[in-house]
Amino acid sequence: MSVSEIALAKGQTTNGRGDEFRRGLAASVPVLLGIVPYALVLGAQAARKGLGVAEVPLMTGLNFAGGSEFAAIQLWTSPPHILLIAAITLLVNSRHFLMGAALAPFIKHLPRRQVFPALFLMCDESWAVGLADAQRRAAAGLRPAFSLPFYLGAALPFYLAWVAFTTCGAALGPVLGDVETYGFAMAFPAVFLVLLRGMWKGFAAARPWLVSLIVAALAHLAVPGAWYVAAGALSGLAAAWFLAGAR
Amino acid sequence: MIDPMTVLAVLAMAGVTYLTRIGGYVMLKNRALGQRATAVMEAAPGCVLISVIAPDFVSRNPANLAALAITLLAATRLPMLPTVVIGVTSAGVLKWLMG
């Protein structure tokens, strides 16, 4: 039976909606512990770039994608360069295309009025938790494999915590002073390096990353501004394209 | 105070991000990617992440480079939270020691 047939098959869920939601809440706890420091750091860095306590939750609540928010704040000027920020946001969040595609077989039986709001809450963490749970349930023969209340229980606390703690970070930022002196700037490379390790599939598959790293570093040294991200990412994608052809 | 240009930039970010969230579901749910397109899509997240932090690898501050080396080592074997704590602590301590 294919994944989509499993998702489509009618059957009993073992728990009620409330139980499923609570199961999701429990799954979100370790993730919450992990994100609070980044949320505070992001809020504090945003405050340093001149964003106010009302503007930070506007960004983190409407955009709700931490990686792109760190990148945008890094590149933030006054007034902001809107096209550059939108382009970098697209590049950083392009992984969502892959994530949504992986989730599609599990959610395509759901009505669109549920899918579109649910996808708004899709971030690395809620996606990973929701997909892993759907795969587990599919393997155990539970129908439907994707439990929407579980997913919402895992995703909503994450959303609320992200918005609340980035706002706290913005409010506390001026009190903390220059976060760079405390070494908080290293939180960002640390997060990204751990995410990269999670994506690691051997050295051969990582060759495009090496191309990106070298080109981005050289571009950063040679060209002022934030174009190094686009230069690095696009040359890495080009490398992936050529390497796939050479195979 | 809310700056109109900031609101515009935030709305642009939010619109782009939401499109990436629904895009994979809308476009790819009934379609299979070719071999090269799949390879590009698989490499994309890593290429973006490494590009964003590339300036840290060519920092002119020796304390930053040393802290990055420690963080990189931690990232290869520890979970997210300890890696961040080690990264931030080593950067803070090394900057204090090395000026």
Interface residues (C-beta under 8 A of the other chain):
Chain A: L33 G34 P37 Y38 L51 G52 A54 E55 L58 M59 L62 N63 F64 A65 G67 S68 E69 F70 A71 A72 Q74 P79 P80 I82 I85 A86 T89 L90 L91 V92 N93 S94 R95 H96 F97 L98 M99 G100 A101 A102 L103 A104 P105 I107 K108 V115 F116 L119 F120 M122 T181 Y182 G183 F184 A185 M186 A187 F188 P189 A190 V191 F192 L193 V194 L195 L196 R197 M199 K201 A205 A206 P208 W209 V211 S212 L213 V215 A216 A217 H220 L221 Y228 V229 A230 A231 G232 A233 G236 L237 A239 A240 W241 L243 A244 G245
Chain B: M1 I2 D3 M5 T6 V7 L8 A9 V10 L11 A12 M13 A14 G15 V16 T17 Y18 T20 R21 I22 G23 G24 Y25 V26 M27 L28 K29 Q35 R36 T38 A39 V40 M41 E42 A43 A44 P45 G46 C47 V48 L49 I50 S51 V52 I53 A54 P55 D56 F57 V58 N64 A67 L68 T71 L72 A74 A75 T76 L78 P79 M80 L81 T83 V84 I86 G87 V88 T89 S90 A91 G92 V93 L94 K95
